[in-house]
Amino acid sequence: MFLSRTVALHSAIKADNVLGVLSYNVRVFNVYSHLNTDFVSSRETIDWVVSQDADIKCLQEFYVKQDSEIFSTIKALSKEHPYYHFEPTVTNSQGAQFGMAIFSKYPIVHRGSLQVKKSRHNSILYADIVKGEDTVRIYNVHLQSMSIDEKELTNSNSETFSKNLKQLLSQLKHGFIRRAAQIDNLCEHLERSPYPVILTGDLNDMPYSYSYQKLKKHLYSSFENGGRGFGFTFNGNLFFLRIDNQFYSEGITLSGFKTHNKVKHTDHFPISAEYSLE
């Protein structure tokens, strides 16, 4: 069990009439000055997301400012994906909005969200998308953060390591409790879905966690059944973390899964998969 969750050795399978799904934590498109210089990184990140031909794009930590030349991201993405579901969790005084988004080439016939209590930055969206005669429910998930300050942890000296470790363990415990409640709520909801399900996003949890195990009771892991290698998705000093995932239900066939580990625009690597609706 632990081996299959850690490393995969699959190759893509040719399939007809596939539905391509991209998931990416875009880290607010690097809008903050400490992430950017003259917004070059922002333009590169937005351009990369727009250029991908996936049928459905699920974006976490999404950012939009409609009157901005660079950050009018809904306008840019909706040119090729005219159907979208965006729910802001924060709107600042300048009118910029932060949240989650699902963009689709195919019509969205129903949409909604699950309340994530006591969080302005985490959310769960869903959208029922119709392709031909098939309907599939897409979940875009961003669960409670792991709250790890990787610089403090990796740069600690002998005097501060113990203090930082205790603080880290306390933060991890807090995150585990929050994510457990969020994942329980999510699983109750997806059990009632009238359609096959594809779930994707930033779980902020490892493949050996309660969250991952609970999802595996309801869904199949796209990485385990179609990935290759270790599939680490965190772009940072703690490079060995795989916290971004895709899952799918009965009624769907997976033909391939990919971690885009050469795409280093944010602190997460994008992941994509192709599915066939049975």
C-alpha positions in Angstrom: 0.0 0.0 0.0 2.7 2.5 1.0 4.8 1.6 -2.1 2.0 2.2 -4.5 1.3 5.6 -2.9 4.9 6.6 -3.1 6.0 5.7 -6.6 4.2 4.7 -9.8 5.5 3.1 -13.0 2.8 3.5 -15.6 2.7 4.7 -19.2 0.0 6.6 -21.0 -2.7 4.7 -22.7 -4.1 5.8 -26.1 -7.8 6.6 -25.8 -10.5 8.3 -27.8 -12.8 11.1 -26.7 -10.7 12.0 -23.7 -11.4 14.7 -21.2 -8.2 16.5 -20.1 -8.0 18.0 -16.6 -5.3 20.4 -15.4 -4.9 21.3 -11.7 -2.5 24.0 -10.5 -1.9 26.0 -7.4 -1.0 29.3 -9.1 0.0 31.1 -5.9 -2.0 34.2 -6.8 0.0 34.4 -10.0 3.0 35.7 -8.1 1.3 39.1 -7.7 3.2 40.0 -4.5 6.4 42.0 -4.9 8.5 39.5 -2.9 7.6 36.8 -5.5 8.2 38.9 -8.5 10.2 41.5 -10.4 8.3 43.7 -12.8 5.6 41.0 -12.9 7.7 38.9 -15.4 6.9 35.8 -13.4 3.2 36.7 -13.3 3.0 37.0 -17.0 4.9 33.7 -17.5 2.6 31.9 -15.1 -0.6 33.2 -16.7 0.7 32.6 -20.2 1.5 29.0 -19.3 -1.9 28.3 -17.8 -3.7 29.9 -20.8 -1.6 27.9 -23.3 -2.5 24.5 -21.9 -5.1 22.7 -24.0 -6.7 20.8 -21.1 -10.5 20.8 -21.4 -10.9 21.7 -17.7 -8.6 23.8 -15.6 -8.9 23.8 -11.8 -6.9 26.5 -10.2 -6.2 27.1 -6.5 -5.1 30.4 -5.0 -6.6 32.1 -8.0 -6.2 35.9 -8.4 -8.1 38.3 -10.6 -8.2 42.1 -11.0 -10.6 42.9 -13.8 -9.2 46.3 -14.7 -5.6 45.2 -14.7 -3.6 44.7 -17.9 -1.8 41.7 -16.5 -4.2 40.2 -13.9 -7.5 40.2 -15.8 -7.1 36.5 -15.6 -10.7 35.5 -16.1 -10.8 37.4 -19.4 -7.6 35.7 -20.5 -8.7 32.2 -19.6 -12.3 32.4 -20.7 -11.4 33.0 -24.3 -10.8 29.3 -24.8 -12.7 28.1 -21.8 -15.9 30.2 -21.8 -17.6 28.3 -19.0 -16.3 29.0 -15.6 -17.0 28.8 -11.9 -15.2 31.4 -9.7 -15.9 32.1 -6.1 -13.8 34.7 -4.3 -12.9 34.1 -0.7 -11.3 37.6 -0.3 -11.9 40.9 -2.1 -9.4 43.7 -1.2 -9.9 47.4 -1.2 -8.5 47.7 -4.7 -11.1 45.3 -6.1 -8.8 42.4 -6.6 -10.2 39.0 -5.7 -8.6 35.8 -4.4 -10.2 32.4 -4.5 -10.7 29.2 -6.5 -11.7 28.7 -10.1 -12.8 26.0 -12.5 -12.6 26.8 -16.3 -14.2 24.5 -18.9 -14.5 24.2 -22.6 -17.8 22.5 -22.1 -21.1 23.8 -20.5 -21.5 24.0 -16.8 -25.1 23.0 -15.9 -24.8 23.3 -12.1 -22.2 24.7 -9.7 -21.7 25.2 -6.1 -19.3 25.2 -3.1 -18.8 23.6 0.2 -18.3 25.8 3.2 -14.8 25.6 4.7 -15.3 27.1 8.2 -12.8 29.6 9.8 -10.8 29.9 6.6 -10.4 32.8 4.1 -8.0 31.0 1.9 -9.3 27.4 1.6 -12.3 26.3 -0.3 -14.0 23.5 -2.2 -15.8 24.2 -5.5 -17.7 21.8 -7.7 -19.2 22.0 -11.2 -21.3 19.6 -13.3 -20.0 19.7 -16.8 -21.6 18.3 -19.9 -19.6 16.8 -22.7 -21.7 15.3 -25.5 -24.2 13.0 -23.8 -22.1 12.6 -20.6 -22.1 14.7 -17.4 -19.3 14.6 -14.9 -18.9 16.4 -11.6 -15.6 18.2 -11.1 -14.4 19.1 -7.6 -11.6 21.7 -7.1 -10.2 21.4 -3.6 -7.8 23.5 -1.5 -7.7 22.1 2.0 -6.2 23.6 5.2 -2.5 24.6 4.8 0.2 22.5 6.3 1.6 25.8 7.8 5.2 24.8 7.3 7.8 27.6 7.2 10.4 25.7 5.2 13.0 28.4 5.6 12.8 28.3 9.4 12.9 24.5 9.4 15.7 24.0 7.0 17.8 27.0 8.2 17.5 26.3 11.9 20.7 26.1 14.0 21.0 23.8 17.1 19.6 26.6 19.4 16.5 27.3 17.4 15.8 23.8 15.9 14.0 22.4 19.0 11.8 25.5 19.3 10.9 25.5 15.6 10.2 21.8 15.7 7.8 22.1 18.6 6.0 24.9 16.8 5.9 22.9 13.6 4.4 19.9 15.4 1.7 22.1 16.9 0.9 23.6 13.5 0.8 20.2 11.9 -1.6 18.9 14.5 -3.9 21.9 14.0 -3.8 21.4 10.2 -4.6 17.6 10.6 -7.7 18.4 12.6 -9.0 21.0 10.2 -8.3 18.9 7.1 -10.0 15.9 8.7 -13.2 17.9 9.2 -13.0 19.3 5.7 -12.4 15.9 4.0 -15.3 14.3 6.0 -17.6 17.0 4.7 -16.3 16.6 1.2 -16.8 12.8 1.1 -20.3 13.1 2.4 -21.1 15.5 -0.5 -19.4 13.5 -3.2 -21.2 10.3 -2.1 -24.4 12.0 -3.1 -23.2 13.1 -6.6 -25.6 12.0 -9.3 -22.7 11.9 -11.8 -19.2 10.3 -12.0 -16.7 12.4 -10.2 -13.2 13.8 -10.9 -11.6 15.4 -7.8 -8.5 17.5 -8.1 -6.5 20.1 -6.2 -4.2 20.9 -3.4 -4.9 18.6 -0.4 -2.0 20.0 1.7 -1.6 16.5 2.9 0.7 13.5 2.2 -0.4 10.2 0.5 -0.3 8.4 3.9 -2.6 10.8 5.7 -6.2 10.5 6.9 -7.4 12.8 4.1 -5.8 10.7 1.3 -7.0 7.4 2.9 -10.6 8.7 3.2 -10.7 9.8 -0.4 -9.3 6.4 -1.5 -12.3 4.7 0.1 -14.5 6.5 -2.4 -12.3 7.2 -5.4 -9.3 6.0 -7.4 -5.9 7.8 -7.3 -4.9 9.1 -10.8 -1.2 9.1 -9.7 -1.3 5.6 -8.4 -3.0 4.3 -11.5 -1.4 6.4 -14.2 1.6 8.3 -12.9 5.3 7.7 -13.3 8.0 8.2 -10.8 7.6 9.8 -7.4 5.3 12.6 -8.6 6.5 15.2 -6.0 4.4 18.3 -6.4 6.0 20.8 -4.0 8.6 23.1 -5.6 10.7 24.1 -2.6 13.3 22.9 -0.1 10.9 20.2 1.1 10.9 18.8 -2.5 9.7 15.3 -1.4 6.1 16.3 -0.8 3.3 15.2 -3.0 0.3 17.2 -1.8 -1.5 17.9 -5.1 -3.6 15.1 -6.5 -6.3 14.0 -8.8 -8.9 11.2 -8.1 -11.7 9.7 -10.1 -14.8 7.5 -9.5 -16.4 4.5 -11.1 -17.8 5.3 -14.5 -14.5 6.9 -15.6 -11.4 5.4 -17.2 -8.0 7.0 -16.7 -5.6 7.0 -19.7 -2.7 9.0 -18.4 -1.4 11.2 -15.6 1.5 13.7 -15.5 3.3 15.9 -13.0 4.8 18.9 -14.8 8.0 19.1 -12.7 9.7 21.3 -15.2 7.1 24.1 -14.7 8.6 26.1 -11.8 6.5 29.3 -11.8 5.1 28.7 -8.3 5.8 26.6 -5.2 3.6 23.8 -6.7 4.0 21.8 -9.9 0.9 21.5 -12.1 -0.6 18.1 -12.6 -2.8 16.9 -15.5 -4.6 13.7 -16.4 -6.8 12.4 -19.3 -10.0 10.5 -18.7 -12.7 8.8 -20.7 -16.3 8.8 -19.6 -17.7 5.3 -19.9 
